[in-house]
């Protein structure tokens, strides 16, 4: 059974997909973000990755790898 966090993230991603109108549904996912905060007067930055706890590691690694490939082959025109 998926955790409440997984359900909320999946619902938010699905809402975005629904807005795009391509007919896709979320199956597996990885969230990768850059985060910033002010701490002791300085801006700290870090990368953050999250995936559903019941998603196999090989699936998470595969999605991240595929995302990098898509980025590498994208057209920057």
C-alpha positions as CSV (number, residue, x, y, z in Angstrom):
1,X,0.0,0.0,0.0
2,X,1.3,3.4,-1.0
3,X,2.1,6.0,1.7
4,X,0.1,9.2,2.0
5,X,3.1,11.1,0.7
6,X,3.3,8.9,-2.4
7,X,-0.4,9.3,-3.0
8,X,-0.2,13.1,-2.8
9,X,2.8,13.4,-5.0
10,X,1.3,11.0,-7.6
11,X,-1.9,13.0,-7.6
12,X,-0.1,16.3,-8.1
13,X,1.9,14.8,-11.0
14,X,-1.2,13.3,-12.5
15,X,-3.0,16.7,-12.3
16,X,-0.1,18.2,-14.3
17,X,-0.3,15.5,-16.9
18,X,-4.0,16.0,-17.1
19,X,-3.5,19.7,-17.8
20,X,-1.1,18.8,-20.6
21,X,-3.8,16.7,-22.2
22,X,-1.6,14.0,-23.7
23,X,-3.6,11.1,-22.1
24,X,-0.7,9.7,-20.0
25,X,-1.0,8.3,-16.5
26,X,1.7,8.2,-13.8
27,X,3.1,4.8,-13.3
28,X,6.5,5.2,-11.6
29,X,8.2,8.4,-10.7
30,X,11.2,10.1,-9.2
31,X,11.2,13.7,-7.9
32,X,14.5,15.5,-8.3
33,X,14.8,19.1,-7.2
34,X,17.2,21.8,-6.3
35,X,16.5,23.3,-2.9
36,X,17.7,26.5,-1.3
37,X,17.3,27.9,2.2
38,X,18.8,30.8,4.2
39,X,20.8,29.5,7.2
40,X,22.9,31.7,9.5
41,X,22.7,34.5,6.9
42,X,24.0,32.4,4.1
43,X,22.1,30.7,1.2
44,X,22.5,27.0,1.2
45,X,21.8,24.9,-1.9
46,X,21.4,21.2,-2.3
47,X,20.0,18.6,-4.7
48,X,17.2,16.4,-3.4
49,X,15.8,13.2,-4.8
50,X,12.7,11.3,-3.6
51,X,10.9,8.3,-4.8
52,X,8.1,6.1,-3.4
53,X,9.5,3.8,-0.7
54,X,8.0,0.7,-2.3
55,X,9.5,1.5,-5.7
56,X,12.4,-0.8,-6.5
57,X,15.8,0.9,-6.6
58,X,16.4,-0.4,-10.1
59,X,13.3,1.4,-11.3
60,X,14.4,4.7,-9.6
61,X,17.9,4.4,-11.2
62,X,16.4,3.6,-14.6
63,X,14.1,6.6,-14.5
64,X,16.9,8.9,-13.5
65,X,19.1,7.5,-16.2
66,X,16.4,7.9,-18.8
67,X,15.8,11.5,-17.7
68,X,19.5,12.2,-18.3
69,X,19.4,10.6,-21.7
70,X,16.4,12.7,-22.7
71,X,18.1,15.8,-21.5
72,X,21.3,15.0,-23.4
73,X,19.3,14.4,-26.6
74,X,17.0,17.4,-26.3
75,X,17.3,20.2,-28.8
76,X,18.3,23.6,-27.3
77,X,17.1,25.8,-30.2
